[in-house]
Amino acid sequence: MLRNVWKLITLGLLAGLLAGCGPQDPAGKAAEAYLKALVAQDKEQIAALSCAEWVESAQMEVASFQAVTPRLENLTCAQSGTDGETALVSCQGKIFATYGNEEAEFDLSARTLQLVKEGGDWRMCGYR
C-alpha cells in the first residue's frame, strides 16, 4: 500500500513538472518566433508576426541584417509584465551578426519587447 502511495506521489510530481514545460507563455513564444524570423530575414513571416503599426519598422529591422550573416544563440523569451493591453516580454540570448571577418554581438536582454493581441494572436509591436 505504501509503495502505491509513493507511486502516486511520484506520478503527481512528474505530471506537475511536465505541465510546467508546456506553452504557457504565448506572448513569449510569439517574441521568440519574431526574433527567429528576423534572423532568418523572412520578410513575409516578420510581417505576419508584427502588429499593423509595426510592420514597416519590422521590415527595416530585416533590411538592417541584409549585409550580414546573423545567428541566434541561447534564445528564451518570457512575458515579464503588462502595460494596459500590451504584454512586456524580456528575452535572453544574443544575436551575432557576421560581416566578413568581423562579428557584432547584440544582447537581447538590453530591450523589452512590446506585444499586443491583434487578430487573436500576440504580435510584436515595438521595443522599450
C-alpha positions as CSV (number, residue, x, y, z in Angstrom):
1,M,0.0,0.0,0.0
2,L,2.8,2.4,0.9
3,R,4.5,1.6,-2.4
4,N,1.3,2.6,-4.3
5,V,1.2,5.9,-2.4
6,W,4.8,6.7,-3.4
7,K,4.0,5.8,-7.0
8,L,1.1,8.2,-6.9
9,I,3.2,11.0,-5.4
10,T,5.9,10.4,-7.9
11,L,3.5,10.5,-10.8
12,G,1.9,13.6,-9.5
13,L,5.2,15.4,-9.2
14,L,6.2,14.3,-12.7
15,A,2.9,15.5,-14.2
16,G,3.4,18.8,-12.5
17,L,6.9,19.2,-13.9
18,L,5.7,18.3,-17.4
19,A,2.8,20.7,-17.2
20,G,5.3,23.5,-16.4
21,C,7.1,22.7,-19.7
22,G,4.1,23.4,-21.9
23,P,3.4,26.5,-24.0
24,Q,2.1,28.6,-21.1
25,D,3.6,31.9,-22.3
26,P,2.1,32.7,-25.7
27,A,3.5,36.2,-25.7
28,G,7.0,34.9,-25.0
29,K,6.6,32.3,-27.7
30,A,5.5,35.0,-30.2
31,A,8.5,37.1,-29.3
32,E,10.8,34.1,-30.0
33,A,9.1,33.5,-33.3
34,Y,9.6,37.1,-34.3
35,L,13.3,37.1,-33.4
36,K,13.8,33.8,-35.3
37,A,12.1,35.3,-38.4
38,L,14.2,38.4,-38.0
39,V,17.5,36.4,-38.1
40,A,16.1,34.3,-40.9
41,Q,15.5,37.5,-42.8
42,D,12.0,36.3,-43.6
43,K,10.1,39.4,-44.6
44,E,6.7,37.7,-45.0
45,Q,6.9,35.9,-41.7
46,I,8.1,39.1,-39.9
47,A,5.1,41.0,-41.3
48,A,2.8,38.2,-40.1
49,L,4.3,38.3,-36.6
50,S,4.0,42.2,-36.4
51,C,1.1,44.4,-35.4
52,A,-0.2,46.6,-38.1
53,E,1.6,49.7,-36.9
54,W,5.0,47.9,-36.5
55,V,5.2,46.2,-40.0
56,E,7.2,49.0,-41.6
57,S,9.6,49.1,-38.7
58,A,9.9,45.3,-38.8
59,Q,10.8,45.4,-42.4
60,M,13.5,48.0,-41.7
61,E,14.9,45.6,-39.0
62,V,15.1,42.8,-41.5
63,A,16.8,45.1,-44.0
64,S,19.4,46.0,-41.4
65,F,20.6,42.4,-41.4
66,Q,20.8,42.0,-45.2
67,A,24.5,42.6,-45.5
68,V,25.5,40.3,-42.6
69,T,25.1,36.7,-41.7
70,P,23.1,36.7,-38.4
71,R,22.6,33.8,-36.0
72,L,20.7,33.4,-32.7
73,E,22.2,31.8,-29.6
74,N,20.5,30.7,-26.4
75,L,17.2,32.4,-27.1
76,T,14.5,32.4,-24.5
77,C,11.7,34.9,-24.0
78,A,9.1,35.2,-21.3
79,Q,6.4,37.7,-20.5
80,S,7.7,39.9,-17.7
81,G,4.8,42.3,-17.2
82,T,1.9,44.2,-18.8
83,D,1.1,47.8,-19.6
84,G,-2.6,48.0,-20.3
85,E,-3.2,45.6,-23.1
86,T,0.5,45.4,-24.0
87,A,2.5,42.4,-23.0
88,L,6.0,43.2,-22.0
89,V,8.4,40.4,-22.9
90,S,12.0,40.0,-21.8
91,C,14.4,37.8,-23.8
92,Q,17.7,36.3,-23.0
93,G,20.3,35.3,-25.6
94,K,22.2,37.0,-28.3
95,I,22.2,37.8,-32.0
96,F,25.6,37.6,-33.6
97,A,26.0,39.3,-37.0
98,T,29.0,38.4,-39.1
99,Y,30.3,40.6,-41.9
100,G,33.5,39.3,-43.4
101,N,35.9,38.6,-40.6
102,E,34.1,40.8,-38.1
103,E,31.3,39.8,-35.7
104,A,28.9,42.1,-33.8
105,E,27.0,40.9,-30.8
106,F,23.6,42.1,-29.7
107,D,22.4,41.2,-26.2
108,L,18.7,40.5,-26.3
109,S,18.3,41.4,-22.6
110,A,19.0,45.0,-23.4
111,R,15.5,45.8,-24.6
112,T,12.0,44.8,-23.6
113,L,9.7,43.7,-26.5
114,Q,6.1,45.0,-26.6
115,L,3.5,42.7,-27.9
116,V,-0.2,43.3,-28.5
117,K,-3.0,40.9,-29.3
118,E,-4.2,41.5,-32.8
119,G,-6.4,39.2,-34.8
120,G,-6.4,36.8,-31.8
121,D,-2.6,36.4,-31.8
122,W,0.2,38.1,-30.0
123,R,2.2,40.3,-32.4
124,M,5.4,42.2,-32.0
125,C,4.7,45.9,-31.7
126,G,7.9,47.7,-30.6
127,Y,10.6,47.9,-28.0
128,R,11.2,49.7,-24.7
